[in-house]
Amino acid sequence: MPAAVRAQGRRLVLGQSVPLTGPAAQLGIQMQAGAKLYFDAVNAAGGINGTIIELRTLDDGYEPDRCKANTDKLIKDEVFALFGYVGTPTSLAALPLVNQNKIPFVAPLTGAEALRDPISPWVYHVRASYYDETALIVKQLTQLGLMRISVFHQNDAYGKAGLDGVLRAMKPLAIQPQATSTVERNSVDVAKAVKDLVSTGAPPEAIVMIGAYKSCAAFIRAARKAGYGGVFYNVSFVGTQALLDELGKDAMGVVVSQVMPYPFGNAIGVVQEYQSAATKAGQKFNYTAIEGYIAAKVISEAIRRMGARASREALVAALDGMGNFNAGGFTVKFGPGKHVGSNFVELSMLTDDGRVKR
């Protein structure tokens, strides 16, 4: 490994590719902002073992080709590790470069199984999977007696990952989605999906949504305008705060599965740390930002454990050694052959006055 990668003059550079523009921009902006809250605090206190952490972020607009180009550039610029990417299709575009160049890829904001199985020795997940999220969603719906369930999903690897999770959860119950329909990535053209799912035949009792906030908000508004009175369930990647902002009063009753601790209200541990840092920086609390904050705390702990001889292999060894890391009420368990650190999932409900209820 080049000396520049090992040392970089008491500075470790982490490379990040996220959407900072386009219809999914809030996901990248919030993920970056939350991570920087933690890194800035660490650096202000003198760094980790005297080493400053720099987060170098490039905009990919939530497009795989741009993410791949960004990843290639970051690797050529000899960043120490890749961190906090946002999205399934984008992270999958980066994966071959990650494995080819043997560079750690830590805490991507995605729950897709394709990034978890087969396991890569270089990829580490802080969040639960879409299988975990959709299992809880299907469990709650069916326990409520809601069996007519349709799926609205993005027409790409992310949407397929969510749909696969729903199908997997339904299989033991001997049920199938009543109907499925898609929306293109970075599009709000939902007219066909509304027709497919709610305007033709008997409407479903619930719709599980696997998309980003712009398209999901557009679908919810259009479905309700078409007279749909059932319930909407989203997975965490939708971007809870961004969905709230898009929907306004139309957010009432929309459910979102969450893979991070509740970032609002009275809190202890890492949530209190995050709230204090966000308040000081003038940022509103949200789930995507706290994911960035916790992810930054996890990789910072691995960097601390790595010691003075910084190398990518040493970072991987440090992550593998974090068998029971308590980040302050949120536990991450890594190990050799175990690169998914958490299976935590809970459900939240949006209100018409801009709040999130557990």
Salt bridges, closest charged atoms under 4 A:
ASP40 OD1 - LYS36 NZ 3.65
GLU54 OE1 - ARG11 NH1 3.65
GLU54 OE2 - ARG56 NH2 3.34
ASP59 OD2 - ARG66 NH2 3.46
GLU63 OE1 - ARG185 NH2 3.38
ASP72 OD2 - LYS76 NZ 3.06
ASP77 OD2 - LYS73 NZ 3.15
GLU133 OE2 - ARG127 NH1 3.55
ASP156 OD2 - ARG185 NH1 3.00
ASP164 OD2 - LYS160 NZ 2.87
ASP196 OD2 - LYS192 NZ 2.77
GLU205 OE2 - ARG148 NH1 3.73
GLU246 OE2 - LYS214 NZ 3.08
GLU273 OE2 - LYS297 NZ 2.83
GLU291 OE2 - ARG127 NE 2.77
GLU301 OE2 - ARG304 NH2 2.56
GLU301 OE2 - ARG305 NE 2.75
ASP320 OD1 - HIS339 NE2 3.18
GLU346 OE2 - ARG358 NE 3.33
ASP353 OD2 - ARG355 NE 3.08
